[in-house]
Amino acid sequence: MIYVERIVDKPFFEIIDLAKSAITKNGFLVLHEINTTEIMMKFDFEIKELRQLLFFHPEYMKLILEIDPSAVIKVPLKMVVREINENQTAIICTNPIDLFLGMERFHDLSLELSGSTTMILKDVIN
C-alpha cells in the first residue's frame, strides 16, 4: 500500500496542529502546506477541511541525490489531514517502503523513512 491511513477521534484543527508539530519534532521540515479547502472554494466547490503537508529533510535529499538523482521525484513525503466530521479526522501518510519499492539501492533509506513516518503518526494519534 502506497499510503497509511488512520482515523482519529479528534477535531480537524487539533490534528493539523499536532501533525505539523510531530513532523518537526521528528526532525523533518514542513516544506509546504496546501490548503485544499481554500483552493476548492475559489472554484465554488465546498468541501470539508483538507490540508496536504509536504515534508522532508535536506540530509535525506542529499543522500537521494548521491544514490540516484532521478529518485528525487519520490519526495517530499506527504501527509493529508482530512476532516470526516466535527469530531473525527483522517490522517493519510506516504508509505516510504512502497514509495521506493523495487529500488534496491534505497532499501535502507526507505526503512529509515518508514520508521520516522510511523513515529510521526504515533505522535499525532497519541
One Martini backbone bead per residue (centre of mass of N, CA, C, O) as a GRO file, in nm:
protein
  126
    1MET     BB    1   0.096   0.036   0.024
    2ILE     BB    2   0.135   0.387  -0.041
    3TYR     BB    3  -0.039   0.415   0.227
    4VAL     BB    4  -0.142   0.555   0.547
    5GLU     BB    5  -0.434   0.512   0.759
    6ARG     BB    6  -0.601   0.726   1.002
    7ILE     BB    7  -0.842   0.744   1.263
    8VAL     BB    8  -0.949   1.029   1.456
    9ASP     BB    9  -1.098   1.145   1.773
   10LYS     BB   10  -1.056   1.450   1.637
   11PRO     BB   11  -1.024   1.753   1.547
   12PHE     BB   12  -0.883   1.896   1.283
   13PHE     BB   13  -0.720   2.143   1.412
   14GLU     BB   14  -0.571   1.964   1.611
   15ILE     BB   15  -0.432   1.774   1.405
   16ILE     BB   16  -0.276   1.978   1.232
   17ASP     BB   17  -0.099   2.074   1.466
   18LEU     BB   18   0.016   1.796   1.545
   19ALA     BB   19   0.144   1.729   1.271
   20LYS     BB   20   0.349   1.962   1.252
   21SER     BB   21   0.487   1.896   1.520
   22ALA     BB   22   0.571   1.600   1.456
   23ILE     BB   23   0.750   1.657   1.218
   24THR     BB   24   0.958   1.839   1.371
   25LYS     BB   25   1.019   1.648   1.611
   26ASN     BB   26   1.132   1.428   1.378
   27GLY     BB   27   1.334   1.624   1.185
   28PHE     BB   28   1.151   1.782   0.999
   29LEU     BB   29   1.021   1.965   0.726
   30VAL     BB   30   0.785   2.198   0.648
   31LEU     BB   31   0.751   2.293   0.319
   32HIS     BB   32   0.425   2.258   0.281
   33GLU     BB   33   0.087   2.402   0.269
   34ILE     BB   34  -0.216   2.276   0.146
   35ASN     BB   35  -0.529   2.442   0.090
   36THR     BB   36  -0.782   2.275  -0.043
   37THR     BB   37  -1.035   2.419   0.051
   38GLU     BB   38  -0.965   2.699  -0.062
   39ILE     BB   39  -0.929   2.621  -0.355
   40MET     BB   40  -1.217   2.508  -0.399
   41MET     BB   41  -1.370   2.771  -0.329
   42LYS     BB   42  -1.265   2.934  -0.581
   43PHE     BB   43  -1.456   2.704  -0.751
   44ASP     BB   44  -1.730   2.641  -0.589
   45PHE     BB   45  -1.621   2.419  -0.380
   46GLU     BB   46  -1.750   2.230  -0.113
   47ILE     BB   47  -1.548   2.129   0.161
   48LYS     BB   48  -1.391   1.989   0.381
   49GLU     BB   49  -1.130   1.980   0.559
   50LEU     BB   50  -0.805   2.019   0.377
   51ARG     BB   51  -0.466   1.898   0.396
   52GLN     BB   52  -0.128   1.936   0.266
   53LEU     BB   53   0.179   1.788   0.368
   54LEU     BB   54   0.511   1.877   0.306
   55PHE     BB   55   0.799   1.659   0.376
   56PHE     BB   56   1.150   1.694   0.488
   57HIS     BB   57   1.517   1.645   0.443
   58PRO     BB   58   1.828   1.741   0.340
   59GLU     BB   59   1.984   1.478   0.403
   60TYR     BB   60   1.805   1.296   0.222
   61MET     BB   61   1.844   1.449  -0.038
   62LYS     BB   62   2.146   1.407  -0.059
   63LEU     BB   63   2.132   1.098  -0.072
   64ILE     BB   64   1.958   1.072  -0.325
   65LEU     BB   65   2.151   1.228  -0.515
   66GLU     BB   66   2.384   1.017  -0.479
   67ILE     BB   67   2.232   0.760  -0.576
   68ASP     BB   68   1.960   0.898  -0.746
   69PRO     BB   69   1.836   1.175  -0.892
   70SER     BB   70   1.559   1.054  -1.009
   71ALA     BB   71   1.433   1.004  -0.708
   72VAL     BB   72   1.317   1.290  -0.639
   73ILE     BB   73   1.019   1.226  -0.729
   74LYS     BB   74   0.951   1.082  -0.436
   75VAL     BB   75   0.983   1.374  -0.329
   76PRO     BB   76   0.819   1.453  -0.087
   77LEU     BB   77   0.651   1.390   0.169
   78LYS     BB   78   0.303   1.297   0.260
   79MET     BB   79   0.023   1.465   0.422
   80VAL     BB   80  -0.318   1.401   0.502
   81VAL     BB   81  -0.580   1.618   0.628
   82ARG     BB   82  -0.917   1.498   0.707
   83GLU     BB   83  -1.236   1.578   0.741
   84ILE     BB   84  -1.520   1.406   0.853
   85ASN     BB   85  -1.592   1.552   1.125
   86GLU     BB   86  -1.599   1.734   1.416
   87ASN     BB   87  -1.459   1.444   1.562
   88GLN     BB   88  -1.311   1.358   1.282
   89THR     BB   89  -0.991   1.235   1.148
   90ALA     BB   90  -0.783   1.201   0.873
   91ILE     BB   91  -0.471   1.019   0.818
   92ILE     BB   92  -0.242   1.050   0.544
   93CYS     BB   93   0.052   0.857   0.449
   94THR     BB   94   0.333   0.797   0.325
   95ASN     BB   95   0.498   0.497   0.207
   96PRO     BB   96   0.832   0.449   0.170
   97ILE     BB   97   0.854   0.153   0.088
   98ASP     BB   98   0.665   0.179  -0.163
   99LEU     BB   99   0.800   0.421  -0.298
  100PHE     BB  100   1.087   0.229  -0.323
  101LEU     BB  101   1.000   0.002  -0.483
  102GLY     BB  102   1.259  -0.170  -0.655
  103MET     BB  103   1.492   0.012  -0.500
  104GLU     BB  104   1.758  -0.120  -0.358
  105ARG     BB  105   1.935   0.141  -0.292
  106PHE     BB  106   1.671   0.232  -0.089
  107HIS     BB  107   1.614   0.041   0.146
  108ASP     BB  108   1.727   0.181   0.403
  109LEU     BB  109   1.584   0.450   0.364
  110SER     BB  110   1.292   0.342   0.365
  111LEU     BB  111   1.306   0.233   0.655
  112GLU     BB  112   1.374   0.498   0.796
  113LEU     BB  113   1.128   0.661   0.691
  114SER     BB  114   0.915   0.470   0.805
  115GLY     BB  115   0.988   0.509   1.102
  116SER     BB  116   0.933   0.813   1.104
  117THR     BB  117   0.637   0.802   1.011
  118THR     BB  118   0.538   0.634   1.249
  119MET     BB  119   0.613   0.842   1.466
  120ILE     BB  120   0.438   1.068   1.364
  121LEU     BB  121   0.167   0.922   1.389
  122LYS     BB  122   0.187   0.863   1.692
  123ASP     BB  123   0.204   1.163   1.781
  124VAL     BB  124  -0.079   1.238   1.670
  125ILE     BB  125  -0.262   1.017   1.810
  126ASN     BB  126  -0.148   1.055   2.124
   0.00000   0.00000   0.00000
